Amino acid sequence: MKLYDVKTAPNPRRVRVFLAEKGIDVPTVQVDMRRGEHRSAEFLRRNPSGKVPVLELDDGTCIAESVAICRYFEAVQPDPPLFGADPVEIGRVDMANRQLEFELLGPVGQAWVNGPVVAKLLPDREQIPAAKAQGERAARAFYRRLNDQLADRPFVAGDAFSVADITALCVIDFAAELVDLRPDDELAHLWRWHGAMAARPSAAA
């Protein structure tokens, strides 16, 4: 078994943090996206989308997409439950995680691909300043909303740590470090939560 990984990308980090919370060790293979390894015929046989992460099982079966990989490991090792422990929790975790993906990760990605780092890496890619600004506005609006939600709960989806906390941590860290989209200092509830999440040993995975 091996995990095809990119250390600086948020989605592979989601899987690494998830595995660390489960106490599961999986060897990783770093994919050099700058050299286009994710577009090679060999990699595309593992994942036709050409994206990381990809989990390759011992029998050659490949599972792509970070949440799909996490769900595989949740089924293999249910404890501790990171997708919810009962039907209500499962629904709340899925809801929070999907909202994070669509309403935060999507806008952050929009700002990223139209920002200076991607412009330098891919000089032939058309940059759309209006799309960058739109992504930034949406991300900052979501930060404020998440701050309000965290005013009366310790975790993103309620009273228990879950994959939604992992998603939020990885996206916010990526946005702050590489997209110039750090949440405002005044968002006290968000930063309290972030401090607690960053202190978990799994955050360093």
Long-range contacts (C-beta under 8 A, 24 or more apart in sequence): 1-26, 1-27, 1-55, 1-56, 1-57, 1-58, 2-26, 2-27, 2-28, 2-29, 2-55, 2-56, 3-27, 3-28, 3-29, 3-53, 3-54, 3-55, 3-56, 3-69, 4-28, 4-29, 4-31, 4-43, 4-46, 4-47, 4-52, 4-53, 4-54, 4-55, 4-56, 5-29, 5-30, 5-31, 5-52, 5-53, 6-30, 6-31, 6-33, 6-52, 6-53, 8-178, 9-33, 9-52, 9-174, 10-105, 10-170, 10-171, 10-173, 10-174, 11-51, 11-52, 11-53, 11-66, 11-170, 12-52, 12-53, 12-66, 13-170, 13-173, 13-174, 13-205, 14-66, 14-67, 14-70, 14-163, 14-166, 14-167, 14-170, 15-53, 15-55, 15-66, 15-69, 15-70, 16-205, 17-166, 17-169, 17-170, 17-202, 17-203, 17-205, 18-69, 18-70, 18-73, 18-82, 18-163, 18-166, 18-202, 19-73, 19-205, 20-201, 20-202, 20-204, 20-205, 21-80, 21-82, 21-161, 21-166, 21-200, 21-202, 22-73, 22-77, 22-80, 22-82, 24-73, 24-77, 26-55, 34-121, 67-97, 67-163, 70-163, 81-160, 82-161, 82-162, 82-163, 82-166, 83-162, 83-163, 84-157, 84-160, 84-162, 85-160, 89-157, 89-158, 89-160, 89-162, 92-157, 92-158, 93-157, 93-162, 93-163, 93-164, 95-157, 96-156, 96-157, 96-162, 96-164, 97-157, 97-162, 97-163, 97-164, 97-167, 100-156, 100-164, 100-167, 100-168, 100-171, 101-167, 103-138, 103-142, 104-139, 104-142, 104-143, 104-146, 104-168, 104-171, 104-172, 105-167, 105-171, 106-135, 106-138, 107-134, 107-135, 107-136, 107-137, 107-138, 107-139, 107-142, 108-135, 108-139, 108-171, 108-174, 108-175, 108-179, 108-181, 109-135, 110-134, 110-135, 110-138, 111-135, 111-136, 111-139, 111-175, 111-179, 111-181, 112-178, 112-179, 115-179, 115-180, 117-178, 117-179, 136-181, 139-175, 139-181, 140-181, 140-183, 140-184, 143-172, 143-183, 143-184, 143-187, 143-190, 144-187, 146-190, 147-183, 147-187, 147-188, 147-189, 147-190, 148-189, 150-189, 150-190, 150-192, 150-193, 151-189, 154-193, 154-196, 155-193, 156-193, 161-200, 165-193, 165-197, 166-202, 168-197, 169-194, 169-197, 169-198, 169-203
